[in-house]
Amino acid sequence: MYQDYPKRIKALRRSQEISQAKMAEELDISERTYRDIEHGILSPRVDLLSKIAQQLGTTASDLLR
């Protein structure tokens, strides 16, 4: 269930044609950290997950569904 959120993040980002570098910049994190979140290597804190969701026009709850 919750393991799928990295795939959702990646799919939403790609559908909006946003690069990983741009997302990282907007979130004020390194590109490496953002890439690791998308690959499920790192789990973002709740506040960062909310920022990611906001950048993608959704909610953290929807990412975790």
C-alpha positions in Angstrom: 0.0 0.0 0.0 2.4 2.7 1.2 5.2 1.3 -0.8 3.6 2.5 -4.0 4.0 6.2 -3.2 7.4 6.6 -4.9 5.8 5.4 -8.2 2.9 7.8 -7.8 5.3 10.7 -7.2 7.3 9.8 -10.3 4.3 9.3 -12.4 2.8 12.7 -11.4 6.1 14.5 -11.9 6.5 13.0 -15.4 2.9 13.7 -16.4 3.6 17.4 -15.6 6.9 17.3 -17.4 8.9 18.4 -14.3 12.5 17.3 -14.1 13.9 15.7 -10.9 16.3 18.6 -10.8 13.5 21.2 -10.8 11.6 19.3 -8.1 14.7 19.1 -5.9 15.2 22.8 -6.4 11.6 23.7 -5.6 11.8 21.5 -2.5 15.2 22.9 -1.4 16.8 19.4 -1.3 19.6 17.8 -3.3 18.7 16.1 -6.6 20.2 12.9 -5.1 17.9 13.0 -2.2 14.9 13.6 -4.4 15.9 10.8 -6.7 16.3 8.4 -3.7 12.8 9.3 -2.6 11.4 8.5 -6.1 13.3 5.2 -6.0 12.0 4.3 -2.6 15.5 4.3 -1.1 14.7 7.2 1.3 11.4 7.9 3.0 10.6 11.6 3.2 9.5 13.2 6.5 5.9 14.1 6.7 6.6 17.8 6.1 8.6 17.0 3.0 6.0 14.6 1.7 3.4 17.4 2.0 5.7 19.8 0.1 6.1 17.2 -2.7 2.4 16.7 -2.9 1.8 20.4 -3.0 4.3 20.8 -5.9 2.5 18.1 -7.8 -1.0 19.5 -7.1 -2.2 16.7 -4.8 -2.2 15.8 -1.2 0.1 13.6 0.9 -2.9 11.3 1.6 -3.5 10.8 -2.2 0.2 9.9 -2.6 0.0 7.3 0.2 -3.3 5.7 -0.9 
